[in-house]
Amino acid sequence: SKLIIDTIEKWDYGPVVPDVYREFRGFGSKPITRYASNADEKVDIVPPDRDDIYDHLGSVLDLFGKTDAWRLSQLTHMDGTAWSLADGYYITDQNIKDGKIYRDK
């Protein structure tokens, strides 16, 4: 199943989930210091029995967790990434499946 069910848009500096952007834009370039709330003002957290999700998120953090925003933008713009494959304003599931991931190492 999909980890992200929201629409992903192709913005100038990289892929964006608009709801996530709106939730955290007030932090600007400062560190984000709180969890996101859903429409009920509750925090949705991955269920503790979903080791597969925690393992995947841990792998992503290991690869990119210390990478700054400008470098992340550069990485998303490389040839063959989902962002570069998107034809138009939206990044499709097929773009994501076909896209390459570049490590910053």
C-alpha positions in Angstrom: 0.0 0.0 0.0 1.0 3.6 -0.5 2.6 5.5 2.4 1.5 8.9 0.9 -2.0 9.1 -0.4 -2.0 12.9 -1.1 -1.3 14.4 -4.4 2.4 15.3 -5.0 3.0 18.4 -7.1 6.0 19.4 -9.2 7.1 22.8 -7.8 10.2 24.7 -8.9 12.4 23.5 -6.0 11.2 19.9 -6.0 8.2 17.7 -5.1 5.7 19.1 -2.7 2.7 17.7 -0.8 0.6 20.8 -0.5 -1.1 19.9 2.8 2.3 19.3 4.4 3.6 22.5 3.0 0.7 24.5 4.4 1.0 22.8 7.8 4.7 23.7 8.2 5.3 26.8 6.1 5.2 29.0 9.2 8.6 27.5 10.3 10.3 28.9 7.3 13.9 27.7 7.3 13.8 27.0 11.0 13.6 23.4 12.4 10.1 21.9 12.6 9.4 21.4 16.3 6.0 19.8 16.4 4.0 17.0 14.7 1.3 17.8 12.1 -2.3 17.7 13.2 -5.1 16.3 11.1 -8.5 18.1 10.6 -9.6 16.9 14.0 -6.6 18.5 15.6 -5.3 15.0 16.5 -1.8 13.8 15.7 -1.7 10.8 13.3 1.2 8.5 14.2 2.2 5.3 12.5 0.9 2.4 14.5 3.7 0.7 16.5 3.1 -2.7 14.9 4.1 -1.4 11.4 7.7 -2.2 11.5 7.8 -2.1 7.7 6.9 1.6 7.7 9.4 2.4 10.5 12.1 0.5 8.7 11.4 2.4 5.4 11.3 5.8 7.1 14.5 4.9 9.0 16.2 4.1 5.7 15.1 7.4 4.2 16.4 9.3 7.2 19.7 7.4 7.1 20.1 8.5 3.4 18.8 12.1 3.5 18.2 13.1 7.1 21.2 15.4 7.3 20.9 16.8 3.8 20.1 20.5 3.6 17.1 21.8 1.6 19.2 23.1 -1.3 21.0 19.8 -1.8 17.7 17.9 -1.6 16.3 20.2 -4.3 19.4 19.5 -6.5 18.9 15.7 -6.0 15.3 15.8 -7.0 16.1 17.7 -10.2 18.6 15.1 -11.5 17.9 13.2 -14.7 15.5 10.3 -14.2 14.0 11.3 -10.8 10.2 11.3 -10.4 10.3 15.1 -10.4 12.2 15.2 -13.7 9.9 12.6 -15.3 6.6 14.4 -14.4 4.9 15.7 -17.4 3.0 18.7 -16.1 2.1 19.9 -12.6 1.6 16.5 -10.8 4.0 13.7 -10.0 2.2 10.5 -10.7 2.5 7.1 -9.0 4.1 5.9 -12.3 6.7 8.7 -12.1 7.6 7.6 -8.6 7.8 3.9 -9.7 10.0 4.8 -12.7 12.1 7.4 -10.9 15.7 7.0 -9.8 16.9 7.8 -6.3 20.3 9.5 -6.0 22.3 9.3 -2.8 24.3 12.2 -1.6 27.4 10.2 -0.9 
